[in-house]
C-alpha cells in the first residue's frame, strides 16, 4: 500500500491514516475528530492504544492510502 501526505485533515475524519513526524511512523488508526482550524486531530489508535491528540505545530504529518490506488 502506498501512503501519501494529506494537508487538509478535516475531510479525513473516519479514515484510516498513518501519523508521521520527521518522516517516521509514530502511530496509525482512524481519525476521530479534527478542530475547526485544522491544527489538532484526535486519532483512535490502531495499536491497542487509547485515543491520542496530535498537533500540526509538532510537525505532525497525516498520510493516507487513496482508495483508488488499493488493490481491493
mmJSON file of the N, C-alpha and C atoms, coordinates in Angstrom:
{"data_MODEL":{"atom_site":{
"group_PDB":["ATOM","ATOM","ATOM","ATOM","ATOM","ATOM","ATOM","ATOM","ATOM","ATOM","ATOM","ATOM","ATOM","ATOM","ATOM","ATOM","ATOM","ATOM","ATOM","ATOM","ATOM","ATOM","ATOM","ATOM","ATOM","ATOM","ATOM","ATOM","ATOM","ATOM","ATOM","ATOM","ATOM","ATOM","ATOM","ATOM","ATOM","ATOM","ATOM","ATOM","ATOM","ATOM","ATOM","ATOM","ATOM","ATOM","ATOM","ATOM","ATOM","ATOM","ATOM","ATOM","ATOM","ATOM","ATOM","ATOM","ATOM","ATOM","ATOM","ATOM","ATOM","ATOM","ATOM","ATOM","ATOM","ATOM","ATOM","ATOM","ATOM","ATOM","ATOM","ATOM","ATOM","ATOM","ATOM","ATOM","ATOM","ATOM","ATOM","ATOM","ATOM","ATOM","ATOM","ATOM","ATOM","ATOM","ATOM","ATOM","ATOM","ATOM","ATOM","ATOM","ATOM","ATOM","ATOM","ATOM","ATOM","ATOM","ATOM","ATOM","ATOM","ATOM","ATOM","ATOM","ATOM","ATOM","ATOM","ATOM","ATOM","ATOM","ATOM","ATOM","ATOM","ATOM","ATOM","ATOM","ATOM","ATOM","ATOM","ATOM","ATOM","ATOM","ATOM","ATOM","ATOM","ATOM","ATOM","ATOM","ATOM","ATOM","ATOM","ATOM","ATOM","ATOM","ATOM","ATOM","ATOM","ATOM","ATOM","ATOM","ATOM","ATOM","ATOM","ATOM","ATOM","ATOM","ATOM","ATOM","ATOM","ATOM","ATOM","ATOM","ATOM","ATOM","ATOM","ATOM","ATOM","ATOM","ATOM","ATOM","ATOM","ATOM","ATOM","ATOM","ATOM","ATOM","ATOM","ATOM","ATOM","ATOM","ATOM","ATOM","ATOM","ATOM","ATOM","ATOM","ATOM","ATOM","ATOM","ATOM","ATOM","ATOM","ATOM","ATOM","ATOM","ATOM","ATOM","ATOM","ATOM","ATOM","ATOM","ATOM","ATOM","ATOM","ATOM","ATOM","ATOM","ATOM","ATOM","ATOM","ATOM","ATOM","ATOM","ATOM","ATOM","ATOM","ATOM","ATOM","ATOM","ATOM","ATOM","ATOM","ATOM","ATOM","ATOM","ATOM"],
"id":[1,2,3,4,5,6,7,8,9,10,11,12,13,14,15,16,17,18,19,20,21,22,23,24,25,26,27,28,29,30,31,32,33,34,35,36,37,38,39,40,41,42,43,44,45,46,47,48,49,50,51,52,53,54,55,56,57,58,59,60,61,62,63,64,65,66,67,68,69,70,71,72,73,74,75,76,77,78,79,80,81,82,83,84,85,86,87,88,89,90,91,92,93,94,95,96,97,98,99,100,101,102,103,104,105,106,107,108,109,110,111,112,113,114,115,116,117,118,119,120,121,122,123,124,125,126,127,128,129,130,131,132,133,134,135,136,137,138,139,140,141,142,143,144,145,146,147,148,149,150,151,152,153,154,155,156,157,158,159,160,161,162,163,164,165,166,167,168,169,170,171,172,173,174,175,176,177,178,179,180,181,182,183,184,185,186,187,188,189,190,191,192,193,194,195,196,197,198,199,200,201,202,203,204,205,206,207,208,209,210,211,212,213,214,215,216],
"type_symbol":["N","C","C","N","C","C","N","C","C","N","C","C","N","C","C","N","C","C","N","C","C","N","C","C","N","C","C","N","C","C","N","C","C","N","C","C","N","C","C","N","C","C","N","C","C","N","C","C","N","C","C","N","C","C","N","C","C","N","C","C","N","C","C","N","C","C","N","C","C","N","C","C","N","C","C","N","C","C","N","C","C","N","C","C","N","C","C","N","C","C","N","C","C","N","C","C","N","C","C","N","C","C","N","C","C","N","C","C","N","C","C","N","C","C","N","C","C","N","C","C","N","C","C","N","C","C","N","C","C","N","C","C","N","C","C","N","C","C","N","C","C","N","C","C","N","C","C","N","C","C","N","C","C","N","C","C","N","C","C","N","C","C","N","C","C","N","C","C","N","C","C","N","C","C","N","C","C","N","C","C","N","C","C","N","C","C","N","C","C","N","C","C","N","C","C","N","C","C","N","C","C","N","C","C","N","C","C","N","C","C","N","C","C","N","C","C"],
"label_atom_id":["N","CA","C","N","CA","C","N","CA","C","N","CA","C","N","CA","C","N","CA","C","N","CA","C","N","CA","C","N","CA","C","N","CA","C","N","CA","C","N","CA","C","N","CA","C","N","CA","C","N","CA","C","N","CA","C","N","CA","C","N","CA","C","N","CA","C","N","CA","C","N","CA","C","N","CA","C","N","CA","C","N","CA","C","N","CA","C","N","CA","C","N","CA","C","N","CA","C","N","CA","C","N","CA","C","N","CA","C","N","CA","C","N","CA","C","N","CA","C","N","CA","C","N","CA","C","N","CA","C","N","CA","C","N","CA","C","N","CA","C","N","CA","C","N","CA","C","N","CA","C","N","CA","C","N","CA","C","N","CA","C","N","CA","C","N","CA","C","N","CA","C","N","CA","C","N","CA","C","N","CA","C","N","CA","C","N","CA","C","N","CA","C","N","CA","C","N","CA","C","N","CA","C","N","CA","C","N","CA","C","N","CA","C","N","CA","C","N","CA","C","N","CA","C","N","CA","C","N","CA","C","N","CA","C","N","CA","C","N","CA","C","N","CA","C","N","CA","C","N","CA","C"],
"label_alt_id":[null,null,null,null,null,null,null,null,null,null,null,null,null,null,null,null,null,null,null,null,null,null,null,null,null,null,null,null,null,null,null,null,null,null,null,null,null,null,null,null,null,null,null,null,null,null,null,null,null,null,null,null,null,null,null,null,null,null,null,null,null,null,null,null,null,null,null,null,null,null,null,null,null,null,null,null,null,null,null,null,null,null,null,null,null,null,null,null,null,null,null,null,null,null,null,null,null,null,null,null,null,null,null,null,null,null,null,null,null,null,null,null,null,null,null,null,null,null,null,null,null,null,null,null,null,null,null,null,null,null,null,null,null,null,null,null,null,null,null,null,null,null,null,null,null,null,null,null,null,null,null,null,null,null,null,null,null,null,null,null,null,null,null,null,null,null,null,null,null,null,null,null,null,null,null,null,null,null,null,null,null,null,null,null,null,null,null,null,null,null,null,null,null,null,null,null,null,null,null,null,null,null,null,null,null,null,null,null,null,null,null,null,null,null,null,null],
"label_comp_id":["UNK","UNK","UNK","UNK","UNK","UNK","UNK","UNK","UNK","UNK","UNK","UNK","UNK","UNK","UNK","UNK","UNK","UNK","UNK","UNK","UNK","UNK","UNK","UNK","UNK","UNK","UNK","UNK","UNK","UNK","UNK","UNK","UNK","UNK","UNK","UNK","UNK","UNK","UNK","UNK","UNK","UNK","UNK","UNK","UNK","UNK","UNK","UNK","UNK","UNK","UNK","UNK","UNK","UNK","UNK","UNK","UNK","UNK","UNK","UNK","UNK","UNK","UNK","UNK","UNK","UNK","UNK","UNK","UNK","UNK","UNK","UNK","UNK","UNK","UNK","UNK","UNK","UNK","UNK","UNK","UNK","UNK","UNK","UNK","UNK","UNK","UNK","UNK","UNK","UNK","UNK","UNK","UNK","UNK","UNK","UNK","UNK","UNK","UNK","UNK","UNK","UNK","UNK","UNK","UNK","UNK","UNK","UNK","UNK","UNK","UNK","UNK","UNK","UNK","UNK","UNK","UNK","UNK","UNK","UNK","UNK","UNK","UNK","UNK","UNK","UNK","UNK","UNK","UNK","UNK","UNK","UNK","UNK","UNK","UNK","UNK","UNK","UNK","UNK","UNK","UNK","UNK","UNK","UNK","UNK","UNK","UNK","UNK","UNK","UNK","UNK","UNK","UNK","UNK","UNK","UNK","UNK","UNK","UNK","UNK","UNK","UNK","UNK","UNK","UNK","UNK","UNK","UNK","UNK","UNK","UNK","UNK","UNK","UNK","UNK","UNK","UNK","UNK","UNK","UNK","UNK","UNK","UNK","UNK","UNK","UNK","UNK","UNK","UNK","UNK","UNK","UNK","UNK","UNK","UNK","UNK","UNK","UNK","UNK","UNK","UNK","UNK","UNK","UNK","UNK","UNK","UNK","UNK","UNK","UNK","UNK","UNK","UNK","UNK","UNK","UNK"],
"label_asym_id":["A","A","A","A","A","A","A","A","A","A","A","A","A","A","A","A","A","A","A","A","A","A","A","A","A","A","A","A","A","A","A","A","A","A","A","A","A","A","A","A","A","A","A","A","A","A","A","A","A","A","A","A","A","A","A","A","A","A","A","A","A","A","A","A","A","A","A","A","A","A","A","A","A","A","A","A","A","A","A","A","A","A","A","A","A","A","A","A","A","A","A","A","A","A","A","A","A","A","A","A","A","A","A","A","A","A","A","A","A","A","A","A","A","A","A","A","A","A","A","A","A","A","A","A","A","A","A","A","A","A","A","A","A","A","A","A","A","A","A","A","A","A","A","A","A","A","A","A","A","A","A","A","A","A","A","A","A","A","A","A","A","A","A","A","A","A","A","A","A","A","A","A","A","A","A","A","A","A","A","A","A","A","A","A","A","A","A","A","A","A","A","A","A","A","A","A","A","A","A","A","A","A","A","A","A","A","A","A","A","A","A","A","A","A","A","A"],
"label_entity_id":["1","1","1","1","1","1","1","1","1","1","1","1","1","1","1","1","1","1","1","1","1","1","1","1","1","1","1","1","1","1","1","1","1","1","1","1","1","1","1","1","1","1","1","1","1","1","1","1","1","1","1","1","1","1","1","1","1","1","1","1","1","1","1","1","1","1","1","1","1","1","1","1","1","1","1","1","1","1","1","1","1","1","1","1","1","1","1","1","1","1","1","1","1","1","1","1","1","1","1","1","1","1","1","1","1","1","1","1","1","1","1","1","1","1","1","1","1","1","1","1","1","1","1","1","1","1","1","1","1","1","1","1","1","1","1","1","1","1","1","1","1","1","1","1","1","1","1","1","1","1","1","1","1","1","1","1","1","1","1","1","1","1","1","1","1","1","1","1","1","1","1","1","1","1","1","1","1","1","1","1","1","1","1","1","1","1","1","1","1","1","1","1","1","1","1","1","1","1","1","1","1","1","1","1","1","1","1","1","1","1","1","1","1","1","1","1"],
"label_seq_id":[1,1,1,2,2,2,3,3,3,4,4,4,5,5,5,6,6,6,7,7,7,8,8,8,9,9,9,10,10,10,11,11,11,12,12,12,13,13,13,14,14,14,15,15,15,16,16,16,17,17,17,18,18,18,19,19,19,20,20,20,21,21,21,22,22,22,23,23,23,24,24,24,25,25,25,26,26,26,27,27,27,28,28,28,29,29,29,30,30,30,31,31,31,32,32,32,33,33,33,34,34,34,35,35,35,36,36,36,37,37,37,38,38,38,39,39,39,40,40,40,41,41,41,42,42,42,43,43,43,44,44,44,45,45,45,46,46,46,47,47,47,48,48,48,49,49,49,50,50,50,51,51,51,52,52,52,53,53,53,54,54,54,55,55,55,56,56,56,57,57,57,58,58,58,59,59,59,60,60,60,61,61,61,62,62,62,63,63,63,64,64,64,65,65,65,66,66,66,67,67,67,68,68,68,69,69,69,70,70,70,71,71,71,72,72,72],
"pdbx_PDB_ins_code":[null,null,null,null,null,null,null,null,null,null,null,null,null,null,null,null,null,null,null,null,null,null,null,null,null,null,null,null,null,null,null,null,null,null,null,null,null,null,null,null,null,null,null,null,null,null,null,null,null,null,null,null,null,null,null,null,null,null,null,null,null,null,null,null,null,null,null,null,null,null,null,null,null,null,null,null,null,null,null,null,null,null,null,null,null,null,null,null,null,null,null,null,null,null,null,null,null,null,null,null,null,null,null,null,null,null,null,null,null,null,null,null,null,null,null,null,null,null,null,null,null,null,null,null,null,null,null,null,null,null,null,null,null,null,null,null,null,null,null,null,null,null,null,null,null,null,null,null,null,null,null,null,null,null,null,null,null,null,null,null,null,null,null,null,null,null,null,null,null,null,null,null,null,null,null,null,null,null,null,null,null,null,null,null,null,null,null,null,null,null,null,null,null,null,null,null,null,null,null,null,null,null,null,null,null,null,null,null,null,null,null,null,null,null,null,null],
"Cartn_x":[0.826,0.0,0.872,0.541,1.278,0.523,1.224,0.628,1.178,0.332,0.686,0.34,1.146,0.809,-0.463,-1.244,-2.506,-2.584,-2.569,-2.507,-3.816,-4.933,-6.236,-6.786,-6.771,-7.141,-8.642,-9.419,-10.862,-11.607,-11.343,-12.075,-11.688,-10.655,-10.167,-10.806,-11.722,-12.399,-13.063,-12.791,-13.324,-12.438,-11.345,-10.448,-9.253,-8.765,-7.549,-6.351,-5.45,-4.295,-3.051,-1.926,-0.669,-0.295,0.236,0.755,2.271,2.895,4.355,4.896,6.088,6.827,8.243,8.707,10.028,10.205,9.138,9.201,9.044,9.081,8.982,7.564,7.132,5.807,5.736,4.766,4.601,3.303,2.325,1.052,0.228,-0.82,-1.785,-3.121,-4.174,-5.512,-6.517,-7.673,-8.764,-8.861,-8.933,-9.109,-10.508,-10.556,-11.818,-12.429,-11.586,-12.084,-10.929,-11.274,-10.301,-10.901,-10.078,-10.575,-10.93,-11.758,-12.226,-11.069,-9.992,-8.854,-7.902,-8.209,-7.447,-6.042,-5.826,-4.49,-4.337,-5.44,-5.396,-6.264,-5.767,-6.597,-6.527,-7.587,-7.646,-7.671,-6.82,-6.683,-7.101,-7.991,-8.291,-7.256,-6.267,-5.088,-5.415,-4.616,-4.807,-3.904,-3.059,-2.122,-2.539,-3.832,-4.325,-4.178,-3.932,-3.779,-5.09,-5.177,-6.342,-6.264,-7.295,-7.364,-6.193,-5.558,-4.409,-4.638,-4.019,-4.107,-2.797,-2.899,-1.723,-1.891,-0.794,-0.796,0.029,-0.525,0.211,1.515,1.506,2.705,3.853,3.569,4.614,5.184,4.947,5.425,4.805,3.592,2.843,2.377,2.532,2.033,1.037,-0.03,-1.023,-0.853,-0.701,-0.538,-1.717,-2.221,-3.39,-3.129,-3.741,-3.734,-5.0,-4.841,-6.004,-6.666,-7.971,-8.714,-8.55,-8.436,-8.325,-6.98,-6.019,-4.729,-4.681,-5.667,-5.684,-6.08,-5.653,-5.979,-7.232,-8.148,-9.372,-10.044],
"Cartn_y":[-1.18,0.0,1.246,2.16,3.414,4.488,5.156,6.252,7.576,8.612,9.939,10.977,12.041,13.09,13.809,14.211,14.902,16.093,17.299,18.528,18.884,18.662,19.046,17.88,18.0,16.891,16.712,17.776,17.697,16.669,16.553,15.556,14.113,13.933,12.597,11.98,12.694,12.137,10.82,9.775,8.443,7.581,8.153,7.418,6.837,5.703,5.085,5.847,6.286,7.078,6.629,7.1,6.986,8.378,8.439,9.687,9.587,10.575,10.589,11.911,11.835,13.018,12.864,13.871,13.838,12.582,12.167,11.019,9.672,9.635,8.368,8.092,6.859,6.452,6.419,7.141,7.152,6.502,6.413,5.777,5.617,4.824,4.71,4.344,4.702,4.442,5.294,5.479,6.223,7.611,8.637,9.993,10.103,10.47,10.569,11.956,12.984,14.359,15.285,16.461,17.499,18.832,19.729,21.046,21.868,22.875,23.734,24.389,24.745,25.402,24.417,23.116,22.083,21.893,22.274,22.196,21.115,20.503,19.475,18.315,17.086,15.927,14.919,14.142,13.019,11.744,10.81,9.556,8.409,7.568,6.318,5.336,5.082,4.34,2.9,2.372,1.013,0.0,0.413,-0.5,-0.787,-0.845,-1.161,-0.027,1.171,2.322,3.1,3.995,4.868,5.983,6.783,7.963,8.89,9.424,10.311,11.627,12.681,14.021,14.336,14.92,15.32,16.762,17.535,18.952,19.184,19.922,20.246,20.975,21.835,22.594,21.707,20.45,19.499,18.777,19.353,18.806,17.449,17.272,16.046,16.072,14.944,14.774,13.628,13.778,12.726,12.143,10.831,10.125,9.177,9.1,8.271,7.451,6.28,5.444,5.772,6.296,6.629,5.353,5.237,4.03,3.611,4.575,4.228,3.593,3.657,3.006,1.615,1.28,-0.006,-1.112,-2.291,-3.455,-4.166,-3.48,-4.163,-3.596],
"Cartn_z":[0.0,0.0,0.0,-0.863,-0.927,-0.153,0.75,1.518,1.011,1.113,0.622,1.691,1.818,2.783,2.37,3.348,3.089,4.036,3.485,4.28,4.973,4.317,4.872,5.682,6.992,7.873,8.015,7.92,8.208,7.36,6.071,5.284,5.616,6.422,6.728,7.971,8.616,9.798,9.385,10.163,9.886,9.002,8.496,7.604,8.367,7.889,8.415,7.865,8.746,8.339,9.103,8.634,9.367,9.861,11.066,11.634,11.604,10.985,10.875,11.411,11.972,12.413,11.868,11.146,10.508,9.655,8.995,8.1,8.765,10.093,10.803,11.282,11.129,11.564,13.085,13.668,15.125,15.575,14.673,15.029,13.765,13.877,12.797,13.392,12.698,13.182,12.437,13.044,12.429,13.043,12.202,12.711,13.294,14.572,15.3,15.187,15.205,15.121,14.777,14.228,13.869,14.269,14.817,15.192,13.956,14.165,13.07,12.328,13.055,12.408,11.729,11.799,11.09,11.659,12.921,13.518,14.589,15.003,16.041,15.582,15.79,15.484,16.613,16.706,17.644,16.823,17.212,16.496,17.408,16.921,17.614,17.108,17.939,17.522,17.16,16.268,15.802,16.46,17.372,18.012,19.452,19.703,21.036,22.035,21.565,22.446,22.495,23.436,23.535,22.51,22.493,21.632,21.956,20.903,21.082,20.368,20.886,20.324,19.607,18.417,17.649,17.193,17.247,16.888,15.628,14.701,13.472,13.806,14.837,15.224,15.679,15.98,16.363,15.138,13.965,12.688,12.367,12.836,12.553,11.103,10.435,9.072,9.074,8.311,8.152,6.754,6.703,5.436,5.248,4.021,3.724,2.467,2.442,1.241,0.464,-0.736,-1.545,-2.041,-1.837,-2.16,-3.62,-4.528,-5.932,-6.265,-5.348,-5.562,-4.926,-4.126,-3.432,-4.405,-4.041,-4.866,-4.412,-3.818,-3.431,-2.305],
"occupancy":[1.0,1.0,1.0,1.0,1.0,1.0,1.0,1.0,1.0,1.0,1.0,1.0,1.0,1.0,1.0,1.0,1.0,1.0,1.0,1.0,1.0,1.0,1.0,1.0,1.0,1.0,1.0,1.0,1.0,1.0,1.0,1.0,1.0,1.0,1.0,1.0,1.0,1.0,1.0,1.0,1.0,1.0,1.0,1.0,1.0,1.0,1.0,1.0,1.0,1.0,1.0,1.0,1.0,1.0,1.0,1.0,1.0,1.0,1.0,1.0,1.0,1.0,1.0,1.0,1.0,1.0,1.0,1.0,1.0,1.0,1.0,1.0,1.0,1.0,1.0,1.0,1.0,1.0,1.0,1.0,1.0,1.0,1.0,1.0,1.0,1.0,1.0,1.0,1.0,1.0,1.0,1.0,1.0,1.0,1.0,1.0,1.0,1.0,1.0,1.0,1.0,1.0,1.0,1.0,1.0,1.0,1.0,1.0,1.0,1.0,1.0,1.0,1.0,1.0,1.0,1.0,1.0,1.0,1.0,1.0,1.0,1.0,1.0,1.0,1.0,1.0,1.0,1.0,1.0,1.0,1.0,1.0,1.0,1.0,1.0,1.0,1.0,1.0,1.0,1.0,1.0,1.0,1.0,1.0,1.0,1.0,1.0,1.0,1.0,1.0,1.0,1.0,1.0,1.0,1.0,1.0,1.0,1.0,1.0,1.0,1.0,1.0,1.0,1.0,1.0,1.0,1.0,1.0,1.0,1.0,1.0,1.0,1.0,1.0,1.0,1.0,1.0,1.0,1.0,1.0,1.0,1.0,1.0,1.0,1.0,1.0,1.0,1.0,1.0,1.0,1.0,1.0,1.0,1.0,1.0,1.0,1.0,1.0,1.0,1.0,1.0,1.0,1.0,1.0,1.0,1.0,1.0,1.0,1.0,1.0,1.0,1.0,1.0,1.0,1.0,1.0],
"B_iso_or_equiv":[0.0,0.0,0.0,0.0,0.0,0.0,0.0,0.0,0.0,0.0,0.0,0.0,0.0,0.0,0.0,0.0,0.0,0.0,0.0,0.0,0.0,0.0,0.0,0.0,0.0,0.0,0.0,0.0,0.0,0.0,0.0,0.0,0.0,0.0,0.0,0.0,0.0,0.0,0.0,0.0,0.0,0.0,0.0,0.0,0.0,0.0,0.0,0.0,0.0,0.0,0.0,0.0,0.0,0.0,0.0,0.0,0.0,0.0,0.0,0.0,0.0,0.0,0.0,0.0,0.0,0.0,0.0,0.0,0.0,0.0,0.0,0.0,0.0,0.0,0.0,0.0,0.0,0.0,0.0,0.0,0.0,0.0,0.0,0.0,0.0,0.0,0.0,0.0,0.0,0.0,0.0,0.0,0.0,0.0,0.0,0.0,0.0,0.0,0.0,0.0,0.0,0.0,0.0,0.0,0.0,0.0,0.0,0.0,0.0,0.0,0.0,0.0,0.0,0.0,0.0,0.0,0.0,0.0,0.0,0.0,0.0,0.0,0.0,0.0,0.0,0.0,0.0,0.0,0.0,0.0,0.0,0.0,0.0,0.0,0.0,0.0,0.0,0.0,0.0,0.0,0.0,0.0,0.0,0.0,0.0,0.0,0.0,0.0,0.0,0.0,0.0,0.0,0.0,0.0,0.0,0.0,0.0,0.0,0.0,0.0,0.0,0.0,0.0,0.0,0.0,0.0,0.0,0.0,0.0,0.0,0.0,0.0,0.0,0.0,0.0,0.0,0.0,0.0,0.0,0.0,0.0,0.0,0.0,0.0,0.0,0.0,0.0,0.0,0.0,0.0,0.0,0.0,0.0,0.0,0.0,0.0,0.0,0.0,0.0,0.0,0.0,0.0,0.0,0.0,0.0,0.0,0.0,0.0,0.0,0.0,0.0,0.0,0.0,0.0,0.0,0.0],
"pdbx_formal_charge":[null,null,null,null,null,null,null,null,null,null,null,null,null,null,null,null,null,null,null,null,null,null,null,null,null,null,null,null,null,null,null,null,null,null,null,null,null,null,null,null,null,null,null,null,null,null,null,null,null,null,null,null,null,null,null,null,null,null,null,null,null,null,null,null,null,null,null,null,null,null,null,null,null,null,null,null,null,null,null,null,null,null,null,null,null,null,null,null,null,null,null,null,null,null,null,null,null,null,null,null,null,null,null,null,null,null,null,null,null,null,null,null,null,null,null,null,null,null,null,null,null,null,null,null,null,null,null,null,null,null,null,null,null,null,null,null,null,null,null,null,null,null,null,null,null,null,null,null,null,null,null,null,null,null,null,null,null,null,null,null,null,null,null,null,null,null,null,null,null,null,null,null,null,null,null,null,null,null,null,null,null,null,null,null,null,null,null,null,null,null,null,null,null,null,null,null,null,null,null,null,null,null,null,null,null,null,null,null,null,null,null,null,null,null,null,null],
"auth_seq_id":[1,1,1,2,2,2,3,3,3,4,4,4,5,5,5,6,6,6,7,7,7,8,8,8,9,9,9,10,10,10,11,11,11,12,12,12,13,13,13,14,14,14,15,15,15,16,16,16,17,17,17,18,18,18,19,19,19,20,20,20,21,21,21,22,22,22,23,23,23,24,24,24,25,25,25,26,26,26,27,27,27,28,28,28,29,29,29,30,30,30,31,31,31,32,32,32,33,33,33,34,34,34,35,35,35,36,36,36,37,37,37,38,38,38,39,39,39,40,40,40,41,41,41,42,42,42,43,43,43,44,44,44,45,45,45,46,46,46,47,47,47,48,48,48,49,49,49,50,50,50,51,51,51,52,52,52,53,53,53,54,54,54,55,55,55,56,56,56,57,57,57,58,58,58,59,59,59,60,60,60,61,61,61,62,62,62,63,63,63,64,64,64,65,65,65,66,66,66,67,67,67,68,68,68,69,69,69,70,70,70,71,71,71,72,72,72],
"auth_comp_id":["UNK","UNK","UNK","UNK","UNK","UNK","UNK","UNK","UNK","UNK","UNK","UNK","UNK","UNK","UNK","UNK","UNK","UNK","UNK","UNK","UNK","UNK","UNK","UNK","UNK","UNK","UNK","UNK","UNK","UNK","UNK","UNK","UNK","UNK","UNK","UNK","UNK","UNK","UNK","UNK","UNK","UNK","UNK","UNK","UNK","UNK","UNK","UNK","UNK","UNK","UNK","UNK","UNK","UNK","UNK","UNK","UNK","UNK","UNK","UNK","UNK","UNK","UNK","UNK","UNK","UNK","UNK","UNK","UNK","UNK","UNK","UNK","UNK","UNK","UNK","UNK","UNK","UNK","UNK","UNK","UNK","UNK","UNK","UNK","UNK","UNK","UNK","UNK","UNK","UNK","UNK","UNK","UNK","UNK","UNK","UNK","UNK","UNK","UNK","UNK","UNK","UNK","UNK","UNK","UNK","UNK","UNK","UNK","UNK","UNK","UNK","UNK","UNK","UNK","UNK","UNK","UNK","UNK","UNK","UNK","UNK","UNK","UNK","UNK","UNK","UNK","UNK","UNK","UNK","UNK","UNK","UNK","UNK","UNK","UNK","UNK","UNK","UNK","UNK","UNK","UNK","UNK","UNK","UNK","UNK","UNK","UNK","UNK","UNK","UNK","UNK","UNK","UNK","UNK","UNK","UNK","UNK","UNK","UNK","UNK","UNK","UNK","UNK","UNK","UNK","UNK","UNK","UNK","UNK","UNK","UNK","UNK","UNK","UNK","UNK","UNK","UNK","UNK","UNK","UNK","UNK","UNK","UNK","UNK","UNK","UNK","UNK","UNK","UNK","UNK","UNK","UNK","UNK","UNK","UNK","UNK","UNK","UNK","UNK","UNK","UNK","UNK","UNK","UNK","UNK","UNK","UNK","UNK","UNK","UNK","UNK","UNK","UNK","UNK","UNK","UNK"],
"auth_asym_id":["A","A","A","A","A","A","A","A","A","A","A","A","A","A","A","A","A","A","A","A","A","A","A","A","A","A","A","A","A","A","A","A","A","A","A","A","A","A","A","A","A","A","A","A","A","A","A","A","A","A","A","A","A","A","A","A","A","A","A","A","A","A","A","A","A","A","A","A","A","A","A","A","A","A","A","A","A","A","A","A","A","A","A","A","A","A","A","A","A","A","A","A","A","A","A","A","A","A","A","A","A","A","A","A","A","A","A","A","A","A","A","A","A","A","A","A","A","A","A","A","A","A","A","A","A","A","A","A","A","A","A","A","A","A","A","A","A","A","A","A","A","A","A","A","A","A","A","A","A","A","A","A","A","A","A","A","A","A","A","A","A","A","A","A","A","A","A","A","A","A","A","A","A","A","A","A","A","A","A","A","A","A","A","A","A","A","A","A","A","A","A","A","A","A","A","A","A","A","A","A","A","A","A","A","A","A","A","A","A","A","A","A","A","A","A","A"],
"auth_atom_id":["N","CA","C","N","CA","C","N","CA","C","N","CA","C","N","CA","C","N","CA","C","N","CA","C","N","CA","C","N","CA","C","N","CA","C","N","CA","C","N","CA","C","N","CA","C","N","CA","C","N","CA","C","N","CA","C","N","CA","C","N","CA","C","N","CA","C","N","CA","C","N","CA","C","N","CA","C","N","CA","C","N","CA","C","N","CA","C","N","CA","C","N","CA","C","N","CA","C","N","CA","C","N","CA","C","N","CA","C","N","CA","C","N","CA","C","N","CA","C","N","CA","C","N","CA","C","N","CA","C","N","CA","C","N","CA","C","N","CA","C","N","CA","C","N","CA","C","N","CA","C","N","CA","C","N","CA","C","N","CA","C","N","CA","C","N","CA","C","N","CA","C","N","CA","C","N","CA","C","N","CA","C","N","CA","C","N","CA","C","N","CA","C","N","CA","C","N","CA","C","N","CA","C","N","CA","C","N","CA","C","N","CA","C","N","CA","C","N","CA","C","N","CA","C","N","CA","C","N","CA","C","N","CA","C","N","CA","C","N","CA","C","N","CA","C","N","CA","C","N","CA","C"],
"pdbx_PDB_model_num":[1,1,1,1,1,1,1,1,1,1,1,1,1,1,1,1,1,1,1,1,1,1,1,1,1,1,1,1,1,1,1,1,1,1,1,1,1,1,1,1,1,1,1,1,1,1,1,1,1,1,1,1,1,1,1,1,1,1,1,1,1,1,1,1,1,1,1,1,1,1,1,1,1,1,1,1,1,1,1,1,1,1,1,1,1,1,1,1,1,1,1,1,1,1,1,1,1,1,1,1,1,1,1,1,1,1,1,1,1,1,1,1,1,1,1,1,1,1,1,1,1,1,1,1,1,1,1,1,1,1,1,1,1,1,1,1,1,1,1,1,1,1,1,1,1,1,1,1,1,1,1,1,1,1,1,1,1,1,1,1,1,1,1,1,1,1,1,1,1,1,1,1,1,1,1,1,1,1,1,1,1,1,1,1,1,1,1,1,1,1,1,1,1,1,1,1,1,1,1,1,1,1,1,1,1,1,1,1,1,1,1,1,1,1,1,1]
}}}
